[in-house]
């Protein structure tokens, strides 16, 4: 028998696999967390992660619903859903956004382990508050009854949405002032809730550029603590690789194809 090829072993083992649609949406905070964890692990126990991106077309829908989801239900998690996270080392499959963020927050040492710690309590409250803001965005960008369905309706509803989101901004601003924090669950250190908070603020920074007539509203100027938080997250060296990736620079903010839905044009359409 002739000599067999020696396959090069993976430089760093794939520790995690995440799966989500090929857009930012709920995938963005999870990707940020994985980039953060990977950067911090470079000098200790380096790992790689795989980002499974289902395309927003018939092929992607069939790949998830008819293949991967069926297999996941049978083999690893009866609650199979998107987003999902596979921890290959622990041999676990975790689904649902908040559960994944909590899991990675624990794994990467961002959140305290004691369930009754003040940091965990603050983190959980902000995670839910930010999710309320996302639910308001969903009503703006997805095609539900009595919701936005066309460019014209989007242009009409967008200023109203941006004004309404100030209520959430004010609550978040007051929270940071009450604790005198830079981040939401710890004074000067990042917690898992901060990744979704950043993403939602960052999405709204983009939506402000889409106002009809070229009107530009610097909403964050009214909320200096939120502006400081957004800038601090954007400048974190642990997230440099994420902010340089196509998943941040090119992906649409939300799904505009599935279920005949539509959202305002995202970053890739502005190029």
C-alpha positions in Angstrom: 0.0 0.0 0.0 1.4 3.4 -0.9 2.1 5.9 1.8 -1.2 7.6 2.9 -1.4 11.4 3.2 -1.0 12.8 6.6 -3.9 15.2 7.1 -3.0 18.4 8.9 -4.7 18.5 12.2 -6.9 21.5 13.0 -4.7 24.3 14.4 -7.3 25.0 17.1 -10.2 22.7 17.8 -13.7 23.9 17.0 -15.1 24.5 20.4 -18.4 26.0 19.4 -20.8 26.0 16.4 -23.5 28.5 16.1 -26.4 28.5 13.6 -28.5 31.4 12.5 -29.8 33.1 9.3 -27.4 35.0 7.1 -28.2 38.3 8.7 -27.4 40.2 11.9 -30.6 39.9 13.9 -30.2 37.8 17.0 -27.0 36.3 15.5 -25.0 39.5 16.0 -24.7 39.4 19.8 -23.8 35.7 19.8 -21.2 36.3 17.1 -19.8 39.2 19.2 -19.6 36.9 22.3 -17.8 34.2 20.3 -15.3 36.7 18.9 -14.7 38.0 22.4 -14.2 34.6 23.9 -11.9 33.5 21.0 -9.7 36.6 21.5 -9.4 36.2 25.2 -8.5 32.5 24.8 -5.6 33.1 22.5 -3.0 33.0 25.3 -4.7 30.3 27.4 -6.6 27.6 25.5 -7.2 28.8 21.9 -10.3 27.6 20.1 -12.1 28.1 16.9 -15.8 28.5 16.3 -18.0 27.7 13.3 -20.6 30.1 12.1 -23.4 28.2 10.2 -25.3 30.8 8.2 -28.6 29.7 6.6 -29.4 31.6 3.5 -32.7 33.5 3.3 -34.0 31.5 0.4 -35.6 28.2 -0.3 -32.3 26.3 -0.1 -31.5 27.8 3.4 -35.1 27.3 4.7 -35.1 23.6 3.5 -31.6 23.1 4.9 -32.7 24.2 8.4 -36.3 23.0 8.6 -36.1 19.7 6.7 -32.5 18.6 7.5 -30.7 20.2 10.4 -33.7 20.8 12.7 -35.0 17.3 12.2 -31.6 15.9 13.0 -31.2 18.1 16.1 -34.6 17.1 17.5 -33.7 13.5 17.1 -30.1 13.6 18.4 -29.4 16.5 20.7 -32.3 18.9 21.6 -36.1 18.4 21.3 -36.5 22.2 21.4 -34.4 22.7 18.2 -34.6 26.3 17.1 -32.5 29.1 15.6 -30.3 30.5 16.9 -28.5 27.5 18.3 -25.2 26.9 19.9 -23.3 23.6 20.0 -20.6 23.2 22.7 -18.5 20.4 21.3 -16.4 20.0 24.4 -19.3 19.7 26.7 -21.4 17.9 24.1 -24.4 20.2 24.6 -26.7 21.9 22.2 -28.4 25.1 23.5 -31.2 26.9 21.8 -33.0 30.2 22.2 -31.2 33.5 22.2 -31.2 34.5 25.9 -30.2 31.0 27.0 -27.2 31.1 24.6 -26.1 34.5 25.8 -26.3 33.4 29.5 -24.4 30.2 28.7 -21.6 32.0 26.9 -21.5 34.7 29.5 -20.7 31.9 32.1 -18.2 30.1 29.9 -16.2 33.3 29.1 -16.3 34.6 32.7 -18.3 37.7 31.8 -21.1 36.9 34.3 -20.9 35.8 37.9 -21.7 32.2 38.6 -23.8 32.8 41.7 -27.4 32.9 40.6 -28.3 35.4 43.4 -25.4 37.8 42.7 -26.3 41.4 42.0 -24.5 41.2 38.7 -26.6 38.3 37.5 -29.8 40.2 38.6 -28.8 43.3 36.8 -27.7 41.3 33.7 -31.1 39.5 33.5 -33.1 42.7 33.8 -31.2 44.5 31.1 -31.4 41.5 28.8 -35.2 41.5 29.0 -35.4 45.3 28.7 -33.4 45.3 25.5 -35.4 42.4 24.2 -38.5 44.6 24.6 -36.8 47.2 22.3 -36.1 44.5 19.8 -39.7 43.4 19.8 -40.6 47.0 18.9 -38.1 46.8 16.0 -39.7 43.5 14.8 -43.1 45.3 14.5 -41.3 47.9 12.3 -39.4 45.6 10.0 -41.4 42.4 9.6 -44.6 42.0 7.7 -47.3 41.5 10.4 -51.0 42.6 10.1 -51.3 46.4 10.5 -47.6 46.7 10.4 -45.0 47.9 7.8 -45.3 46.2 4.4 -43.8 48.7 1.9 -41.1 51.3 1.5 -43.7 54.0 1.9 -45.1 52.6 5.1 -41.5 52.1 6.4 -40.7 55.8 5.7 -43.8 56.9 7.5 -43.4 54.7 10.5 -39.6 55.1 11.0 -39.7 58.6 12.6 -42.5 57.5 14.9 -40.5 54.4 15.9 -37.3 56.4 16.6 -39.3 58.8 18.8 -40.9 55.9 20.6 -37.6 54.2 21.3 -36.5 57.2 23.3 -38.6 55.9 26.1 -36.4 52.8 26.3 -33.2 54.9 25.8 -34.3 57.1 28.7 -34.7 54.1 31.0 -31.3 52.7 30.0 -29.7 56.1 30.5 -31.3 56.4 33.9 -30.1 52.9 34.8 -26.5 53.8 34.0 -26.8 57.0 35.9 -28.4 55.3 38.9 -25.4 52.9 39.2 -22.8 55.2 37.7 -21.8 52.4 35.4 -20.2 52.5 31.9 -21.6 49.1 31.2 -25.0 47.7 32.2 -24.3 45.0 34.8 -20.8 45.9 36.0 -19.2 49.4 36.3 -16.2 49.0 34.1 -16.4 45.5 32.8 -18.6 43.9 30.1 -21.4 41.4 30.8 -23.3 39.2 28.4 -26.3 41.7 28.3 -24.0 44.4 26.9 -23.7 42.7 23.5 -27.4 42.8 22.7 -27.7 46.3 24.1 -24.9 47.4 21.8 -26.5 45.7 18.7 -29.9 47.3 19.3 -28.4 50.8 19.7 -26.2 50.2 16.7 -29.1 49.1 14.6 -30.9 52.3 15.5 -27.9 54.4 14.6 -28.2 52.9 11.1 -32.0 53.4 11.0 -31.5 57.1 11.7 -29.6 57.4 8.4 -32.7 56.1 6.5 -35.0 58.9 7.4 -36.8 60.3 4.4 -35.6 63.6 3.1 -32.1 63.2 4.3 -33.0 64.2 7.8 -30.4 63.0 10.3 -31.2 62.7 14.0 -28.3 62.2 16.5 -30.5 60.6 19.1 -27.6 59.4 21.2 -26.5 63.0 21.8 -29.5 63.3 24.1 -28.3 60.3 26.1 -24.6 60.8 26.9 -24.2 57.7 29.0 -25.7 55.5 26.3 -23.4 57.2 23.8 -20.4 56.5 26.0 -21.5 52.9 26.3 -21.9 52.5 22.5 -18.5 54.0 21.9 -16.8 51.9 24.6 -18.2 48.7 23.1 -17.2 49.7 19.6 -13.7 50.3 20.7 -13.1 47.1 22.7 -10.0 45.4 21.3 -11.7 42.0 21.9 -14.3 42.9 19.3 -12.0 44.2 16.6 -12.2 41.0 14.5 -16.0 41.1 14.7 -16.3 44.7 13.6 -14.0 44.0 10.7 -16.0 40.9 9.6 -18.5 40.8 6.8 -21.1 39.6 9.4 -21.0 43.2 10.8 -20.2 45.3 7.8 -22.3 43.6 5.1 -25.1 41.7 6.6 -28.7 43.0 6.6 -29.9 44.1 10.0 -32.9 41.8 9.9 -34.5 39.2 7.7 -36.3 40.7 4.7 -37.0 37.5 2.8 -38.6 34.9 5.0 -42.4 34.8 5.3 -42.6 37.5 2.6 -41.4 40.0 5.2 -39.6 43.3 4.5 -37.3 45.5 6.5 -35.7 48.8 5.7 -32.5 48.5 3.7 -29.5 47.3 5.7 -25.8 48.1 5.4 -25.1 46.0 2.3 -27.7 47.9 0.3 -26.1 51.2 1.1 -22.9 50.3 -0.8 
